[in-house]
């Protein structure tokens, strides 16, 4: 490593933040996206992936600075469902994605000591070097238990090859039910299921909670690079049938942190 002196820090201006999605996701960081059951978390993450790959503003207010190559690792939905969702989202959006988004689906990927290095090697062999890697979901790809701090620490250690390679890493996770304690509201920022080391190991996080039958709220709950941004409401609009277009539309109005 290269030593960095206090004087050099004082003499040099701070480098600008390289945003992937401003102000939620900075380049080269690790982000956990955790949500309630039935909160359209998987749809939202795939919607985000398509906008990053297309280089288009997300949810009308979150700037995507440029199109980036996105690898989507799906160990949750399966091949047909992933295809169906992409088709429906693309039918509802005017996006030019092309080959900028590519996916592994139900390949049995696990992040053991060699998992991340193997993925980097395979994508290079296949001629696709991703800048952003999105994974569905934590409990499907980590070894051991999400409740054990040592297993979670091993997971974060095992994805270090992505960090060293400068990749931006996102992973989805589940949210526990709220604790109903009179007079003590349960903050959503503390509702990620499993060990506290899941959130301790990430650079950023945002929570997804239901705000109605077809509405959700995105709460920015952690950021190491900039202040957390205000919550955003989103309405899920789905066309009829299995193949109808799907749109995610920002909800008018503002929300406060819970």
HELIX and SHEET records of a PDB file:
HELIX    1   1 UNK A    6  UNK A   11  1                                   6    
HELIX    2   2 UNK A   41  UNK A   54  1                                  14    
HELIX    3   3 UNK A   79  UNK A   92  1                                  14    
HELIX    4   4 UNK A  115  UNK A  125  1                                  11    
HELIX    5   5 UNK A  138  UNK A  141  1                                   4    
HELIX    6   6 UNK A  149  UNK A  158  1                                  10    
HELIX    7   7 UNK A  160  UNK A  164  1                                   5    
HELIX    8   8 UNK A  188  UNK A  190  5                                   3    
HELIX    9   9 UNK A  197  UNK A  200  1                                   4    
SHEET    1   A 3 UNK A  25  UNK A  26  0                                        
SHEET    2   A 3 UNK A  19  UNK A  22 -1                                        
SHEET    3   A 3 UNK A  63  UNK A  64 -1                                        
SHEET    1   B 9 UNK A 101  UNK A 105  0                                        
SHEET    2   B 9 UNK A  70  UNK A  74  1                                        
SHEET    3   B 9 UNK A 132  UNK A 136  1                                        
SHEET    4   B 9 UNK A 168  UNK A 174  1                                        
SHEET    5   B 9 UNK A  30  UNK A  35  1                                        
SHEET    6   B 9 UNK A 204  UNK A 210  1                                        
SHEET    7   B 9 UNK A 215  UNK A 223 -1                                        
SHEET    8   B 9 UNK A 232  UNK A 238 -1                                        
SHEET    9   B 9 UNK A 246  UNK A 250 -1                                        
END                                                                             
